């Protein structure tokens, strides 16, 4: 593996430097890391092959035979026909309403436990996060993300997270606010031409482009320029994600067959697209490693990023890791951030705008709030502006509630776990080796947790809500919202747009800042008309929820 050119030290000295640097990184305490990671000697349970085989045999006998079920969960029968042909998260909702917040979903010999209750989800994500790993998700994403932060097993994740979290420090995020505004201005210049021509524009495609450009500059210091020109890497990323989604619902792992890339056309396409992505990332890594930086963490976190030639997260990672960084580690981290970073923001902007244009009075109210903050000033938003733009931030949060990204979290049990009852009346035990779907879609649209759950109502987050019928659920309390959005603390795990617990997304503040600025700038400049019946805007599943066919709109300038 390639090393930074400045790493002309002995291997022993390099290890000493690495240990010192890791100690400094561990000293940085954030709300996500301070209590989330257990001590150095902690090791989670490991699954053996015989555990999986034993579980499969038991599940077959329990589901299709007379053997008593150890897990005590209701079985969802006859689902295979319902689940084929559409996004799986949509198909799970009727079964959630029929069977409750925990039920067993059978795919022949394969069984998943579906969790949709906030009390149960809290137990899995917060109380016992290291009793689970990513399971099927890791198997699906490994060819794409390697051992990046999302699919990584515990031992890898622990070190990666400690190295990555300090990169999202306040000085850097403050600088990113200006970058978000710069990229959004490029989007506005493009949309001005569209508005002047009266053409119909696919806003989903435009949001994908600006999000990719932001990630390129913020993470790699690379301008994809996808708002103004075609980008081969964005097509490659989407095709790879579609392949990952396909693998998640295909019953036979044909991609593991010998010579699969020779005999299966989609595998040849997948290999080609991965080559495009890897070549791009490898070039960016080599470029970053050519320049000597500093490995002083305090200096990195207090520098004036407006005066730095390369303020990217990649530069930070190369500096702070120094001699122990490998191309493979960086590639996996960067691939994870490339996908997670631009997919989520593009999706929430798409669905947020989709919801807003269907409520003209609400849209006018939000635009009026924006006008009150900016007046006739055409400047880009500052961090102080974002704090004032509560209605925009709540619209982003409500879009994430109705269209969570991703709509399902996947886990696998590493040991038997007894679940609390929550809103149900049975105590279910998750068996070692069992795969789990945490249905964020069901959770966010649960009538047990939300008034009028299918209605786009951003200001619901300003009203408290409780339901004594959900045992041990504290309800939603707006007074507990301390950041840019109402997270799992305020909702007691009924709202988990960025996950929760130890493995929560580390880029949540980055994403909220980015989405709020982009949405503010397009709503300040334009009025929108949806050029298709809202009911005809379907959904497709990739890494996030996409529209089926785009979001066609006509734009009219509000301001000169």
ZAMARGU-4260 file (C-alpha; in steps of 0.2 Angstrom, whole numbers, plus 5000, padded with zeros to 4 digits):
<rodrens>
0) 5000/5000/5000 | 5006/5017/4996 | 5012/5029/5009 | 5013/5048/5010 | 5029/5054/5003
5) 5034/5062/5019 | 5033/5046/5028 | 5052/5042/5027 | 5054/5035/5044 | 5057/5017/5051
10) 5042/5006/5053 | 5044/5006/5072 | 5044/5025/5072 | 5029/5026/5061 | 5020/5014/5073
15) 5024/5026/5087 | 5018/5041/5078 | 5002/5032/5074 | 4999/5027/5092 | 5002/5045/5098
20) 4990/5052/5084 | 4977/5039/5089 | 4978/5044/5107 | 4975/5062/5102 | 4960/5058/5091
25) 4953/5048/5105 | 4954/5063/5116 | 4942/5073/5105 | 4925/5070/5114 | 4909/5073/5104
30) 4891/5069/5108 | 4892/5054/5096 | 4909/5047/5102 | 4911/5051/5121 | 4899/5037/5127
35) 4896/5027/5111 | 4912/5017/5110 | 4916/5004/5124 | 4934/5002/5131 | 4949/4995/5121
40) 4947/4977/5127 | 4929/4975/5122 | 4926/4962/5108 | 4908/4958/5102 | 4902/4940/5099
45) 4907/4932/5083 | 4896/4922/5072 | 4902/4905/5066 | 4896/4896/5051 | 4887/4883/5061
50) 4878/4896/5070 | 4870/4902/5053 | 4866/4884/5048 | 4858/4880/5064 | 4848/4895/5064
55) 4842/4892/5046 | 4836/4874/5050 | 4827/4880/5066 | 4819/4894/5056 | 4813/4882/5043
60) 4805/4871/5056 | 4798/4885/5065 | 4790/4894/5050 | 4784/4879/5040 | 4783/4865/5053
65) 4777/4862/5070 | 4793/4866/5080 | 4789/4879/5094 | 4797/4896/5090 | 4810/4901/5102
70) 4809/4920/5097 | 4790/4921/5100 | 4787/4933/5086 | 4772/4933/5074 | 4776/4926/5057
75) 4771/4936/5042 | 4765/4923/5029 | 4762/4924/5011 | 4773/4939/5008 | 4785/4934/4994
80) 4772/4938/4980 | 4769/4955/4988 | 4787/4959/4990 | 4792/4956/4972 | 4791/4970/4959
85) 4792/4986/4970 | 4802/4994/4984 | 4802/4982/4999 | 4800/4996/5012 | 4782/5000/5005
90) 4777/4981/5005 | 4782/4980/5024 | 4770/4994/5030 | 4754/4984/5028 | 4761/4970/5038
95) 4767/4982/5051 | 4749/4988/5053 | 4743/4970/5054 | 4756/4962/5065 | 4763/4976/5075
100) 4780/4983/5079 | 4789/4967/5078 | 4786/4952/5066 | 4795/4939/5057 | 4797/4939/5038
105) 4800/4923/5029 | 4809/4921/5012 | 4810/4902/5010 | 4824/4897/5022 | 4829/4915/5025
110) 4820/4924/5039 | 4821/4943/5044 | 4814/4951/5059 | 4806/4967/5055 | 4806/4981/5069
115) 4795/4996/5068 | 4793/5001/5087 | 4803/5015/5094 | 4805/5007/5111 | 4812/4991/5102
120) 4823/5001/5090 | 4830/5011/5105 | 4835/4994/5113 | 4844/4988/5097 | 4852/5005/5092
125) 4856/5013/5109 | 4856/5000/5123 | 4864/4986/5114 | 4872/4992/5099 | 4887/4980/5099
130) 4876/4965/5100 | 4873/4967/5082 | 4883/4970/5066 | 4878/4975/5048 | 4875/4957/5042
135) 4867/4957/5025 | 4871/4975/5022 | 4889/4972/5024 | 4889/4958/5012 | 4879/4969/4999
140) 4890/4984/5001 | 4907/4976/5003 | 4911/4976/4984 | 4907/4994/4983 | 4912/5002/5000
145) 4925/4989/5005 | 4927/4991/5024 | 4921/5009/5024 | 4912/5016/5040 | 4894/5010/5035
150) 4897/4991/5032 | 4913/4989/5042 | 4913/4976/5056 | 4916/4982/5074 | 4935/4981/5075
155) 4937/4991/5059 | 4923/5003/5063 | 4930/5007/5080 | 4946/5014/5073 | 4938/5022/5057
160) 4926/5032/5067 | 4939/5038/5079 | 4949/5044/5065 | 4935/5052/5055 | 4924/5060/5068
165) 4937/5074/5072 | 4937/5079/5053 | 4919/5086/5055 | 4924/5099/5068 | 4917/5116/5069
170) 4930/5126/5060 | 4928/5115/5045 | 4909/5115/5045 | 4909/5134/5047 | 4920/5135/5031
175) 4909/5122/5022 | 4894/5134/5024 | 4902/5146/5011 | 4906/5131/5000 | 4888/5125/5000
180) 4882/5143/4995 | 4895/5143/4981 | 4890/5127/4974 | 4871/5132/4975 | 4875/5148/4966
185) 4881/5137/4952 | 4865/5128/4952 | 4855/5145/4952 | 4865/5151/4937 | 4860/5135/4928
190) 4842/5136/4933 | 4841/5154/4928 | 4843/5149/4910 | 4830/5135/4912 | 4817/5148/4920
195) 4820/5160/4906 | 4817/5147/4892 | 4801/5140/4900 | 4808/5123/4898 | 4804/5109/4910
200) 4818/5103/4921 | 4821/5087/4931 | 4824/5095/4948 | 4830/5078/4955 | 4844/5077/4942
205) 4849/5095/4947 | 4849/5091/4965 | 4860/5076/4962 | 4872/5086/4952 | 4874/5100/4965
210) 4876/5087/4979 | 4889/5078/4970 | 4899/5095/4966 | 4898/5099/4985 | 4904/5082/4990
215) 4918/5083/4977 | 4925/5099/4984 | 4921/5096/5002 | 4928/5079/5003 | 4941/5078/4989
220) 4945/5096/4984 | 4939/5090/4967 | 4926/5100/4956 | 4916/5087/4947 | 4906/5102/4938
225) 4891/5090/4936 | 4879/5105/4937 | 4886/5111/4920 | 4892/5096/4912 | 4890/5077/4911
230) 4899/5067/4924 | 4904/5049/4920 | 4907/5045/4939 | 4889/5050/4944 | 4882/5038/4931
235) 4894/5025/4938 | 4889/5027/4956 | 4871/5026/4952 | 4873/5010/4942 | 4883/5002/4956
240) 4870/5007/4969 | 4856/5000/4958 | 4866/4984/4958 | 4868/4984/4977 | 4849/4986/4978
245) 4846/4972/4966 | 4857/4960/4976 | 4848/4964/4992 | 4832/4956/4985 | 4839/4943/4974
250) 4838/4925/4982 | 4853/4918/4973 | 4870/4926/4975 | 4874/4924/4956 | 4888/4937/4958
255) 4898/4925/4968 | 4898/4912/4954 | 4915/4909/4945 | 4916/4919/4929 | 4901/4929/4934
260) 4908/4944/4926 | 4910/4935/4909 | 4893/4927/4908 | 4881/4939/4917 | 4879/4956/4908
265) 4875/4966/4923 | 4891/4960/4932 | 4901/4966/4917 | 4893/4983/4918 | 4896/4983/4937
270) 4914/4979/4935 | 4916/4993/4922 | 4907/5006/4933 | 4918/5001/4949 | 4933/5003/4938
275) 4928/5021/4934 | 4925/5025/4952 | 4941/5017/4959 | 4952/5026/4946 | 4944/5043/4950
280) 4946/5040/4969 | 4964/5033/4967 | 4969/5048/4957 | 4962/5060/4970 | 4971/5050/4984
285) 4988/5051/4975 | 4986/5069/4972 | 4983/5072/4991 | 4997/5062/4996 | 5010/5072/4986
290) 5009/5087/4997 | 5016/5088/5015 | 5004/5094/5028 | 5003/5094/5047 | 4998/5080/5059
295) 4995/5092/5074 | 4976/5089/5078 | 4974/5105/5087 | 4981/5115/5073 | 4970/5106/5061
300) 4955/5109/5071 | 4958/5128/5074 | 4965/5133/5057 | 4957/5147/5046 | 4951/5136/5032
305) 4947/5151/5021 | 4966/5153/5019 | 4970/5135/5016 | 4973/5129/4998 | 4966/5112/5001
310) 4952/5112/5015 | 4945/5095/5010 | 4941/5081/5022 | 4953/5070/5012 | 4968/5082/5016
315) 4963/5081/5034 | 4963/5062/5034 | 4980/5061/5025 | 4987/5073/5038 | 4980/5065/5054
320) 4984/5047/5049 | 5001/5051/5042 | 5012/5036/5039 | 4999/5023/5043 | 4987/5028/5030
325) 4984/5016/5016 | 4976/5019/4999 | 4963/5005/5003 | 4958/5013/5019 | 4956/5030/5011
330) 4947/5023/4996 | 4934/5014/5007 | 4931/5030/5017 | 4930/5041/5002 | 4918/5029/4993
335) 4907/5028/5008 | 4906/5047/5010 | 4904/5050/4991 | 4888/5038/4991 | 4881/5043/5008
340) 4885/5061/5006 | 4877/5066/4990 | 4864/5053/4989 | 4855/5058/5005 | 4855/5076/5002
345) 4849/5075/4984 | 4835/5064/4990 | 4829/5075/5004 | 4829/5090/4993 | 4819/5081/4979
350) 4806/5075/4991 | 4806/5091/5001 | 4802/5101/4986 | 4789/5088/4980 | 4780/5090/4996
355) 4781/5109/4997 | 4774/5112/4979 | 4758/5102/4984 | 4755/5114/4998 | 4755/5132/4990
360) 4751/5141/5007 | 4764/5132/5016 | 4777/5136/5002 | 4772/5154/5003 | 4775/5154/5022
365) 4792/5147/5020 | 4797/5159/5007 | 4791/5173/5017 | 4802/5167/5032 | 4817/5167/5020
370) 4813/5184/5013 | 4812/5191/5031 | 4830/5184/5035 | 4838/5191/5018 | 4827/5205/5013
375) 4833/5211/4996 | 4851/5205/5000 | 4856/5191/4987 | 4870/5185/4998 | 4873/5166/5002
380) 4867/5160/5019 | 4878/5161/5034 | 4878/5149/5049 | 4868/5162/5059 | 4855/5163/5045
385) 4853/5144/5045 | 4849/5145/5064 | 4835/5158/5060 | 4828/5148/5045 | 4818/5137/5057
390) 4804/5134/5044 | 4816/5128/5031 | 4825/5116/5043 | 4809/5109/5049 | 4804/5106/5030
395) 4820/5096/5028 | 4816/5086/5044 | 4799/5083/5038 | 4805/5077/5021 | 4817/5065/5030
400) 4802/5059/5041 | 4791/5055/5026 | 4805/5049/5014 | 4819/5042/5026 | 4836/5040/5018
405) 4838/5025/5019 | 4821/5018/5023 | 4828/5002/5031 | 4842/4999/5042 | 4849/4981/5042
410) 4858/4972/5057 | 4862/4954/5062 | 4862/4947/5079 | 4878/4942/5087 | 4870/4935/5103
415) 4852/4932/5109 | 4843/4948/5114 | 4827/4949/5123 | 4816/4964/5117 | 4805/4975/5127
420) 4786/4975/5123 | 4784/4993/5117 | 4767/4995/5109 | 4764/4976/5108 | 4759/4963/5120
425) 4772/4949/5117 | 4791/4948/5122 | 4801/4943/5107 | 4819/4937/5108 | 4831/4940/5093
430) 4841/4924/5090 | 4860/4924/5087 | 4863/4925/5069 | 4846/4932/5064 | 4845/4946/5051
435) 4835/4962/5056 | 4826/4975/5046 | 4823/4991/5056 | 4810/4999/5046 | 4813/5018/5047
440) 4799/5020/5035 | 4786/5011/5046 | 4793/5020/5062 | 4792/5037/5054 | 4774/5034/5048
445) 4768/5025/5063 | 4750/5031/5069 | 4756/5026/5086 | 4770/5040/5086 | 4763/5053/5074
450) 4747/5063/5072 | 4741/5062/5053 | 4757/5052/5049 | 4756/5053/5030 | 4753/5072/5030
455) 4768/5084/5026 | 4767/5095/5042 | 4784/5103/5046 | 4778/5112/5061 | 4773/5096/5069
460) 4790/5096/5076 | 4785/5111/5087 | 4771/5102/5096 | 4774/5089/5109 | 4766/5072/5106
465) 4764/5057/5118 | 4755/5040/5117 | 4753/5030/5133 | 4749/5015/5122 | 4767/5013/5118
470) 4774/5006/5134 | 4790/5015/5140 | 4790/5027/5125 | 4793/5045/5131 | 4785/5053/5116
475) 4791/5068/5106 | 4797/5083/5116 | 4802/5099/5105 | 4811/5106/5120 | 4824/5092/5118
480) 4829/5098/5101 | 4846/5105/5103 | 4854/5105/5086 | 4848/5109/5068 | 4835/5095/5068
485) 4824/5085/5080 | 4834/5070/5082 | 4832/5053/5091 | 4833/5061/5108 | 4819/5073/5106
490) 4808/5059/5098 | 4814/5045/5109 | 4819/5035/5093 | 4803/5038/5084 | 4813/5049/5072
495) 4830/5042/5066 | 4834/5051/5050 | 4852/5048/5052 | 4851/5032/5062 | 4855/5033/5081
500) 4866/5026/5094 | 4885/5022/5092 | 4884/5019/5073 | 4874/5035/5069 | 4879/5044/5054
505) 4894/5056/5058 | 4889/5068/5044 | 4872/5073/5050 | 4876/5091/5053 | 4885/5092/5037
510) 4870/5086/5028 | 4858/5097/5037 | 4868/5112/5033 | 4870/5108/5015 | 4852/5104/5012
515) 4845/5119/5022 | 4857/5131/5011 | 4852/5123/4995 | 4833/5123/4998 | 4834/5141/5005
520) 4843/5147/4989 | 4831/5139/4977 | 4815/5144/4986 | 4821/5162/4988 | 4824/5163/4969
525) 4810/5153/4961 | 4792/5148/4961 | 4789/5130/4956 | 4776/5120/4946 | 4775/5102/4946
530) 4772/5096/4928 | 4766/5079/4933 | 4751/5072/4944 | 4759/5070/4961 | 4752/5053/4961
535) 4762/5048/4946 | 4778/5052/4955 | 4783/5034/4959 | 4797/5028/4970 | 4813/5017/4967
540) 4825/5010/4979 | 4844/5013/4978 | 4855/5018/4992 | 4841/5030/4995 | 4823/5033/4989
545) 4823/5040/4971 | 4808/5045/4961 | 4803/5034/4947 | 4806/5045/4932 | 4812/5061/4939
550) 4804/5077/4946 | 4798/5087/4931 | 4795/5106/4935 | 4793/5123/4928 | 4802/5137/4936
555) 4797/5156/4937 | 4809/5169/4944 | 4802/5177/4960 | 4817/5189/4961 | 4826/5199/4948
</rodrens>
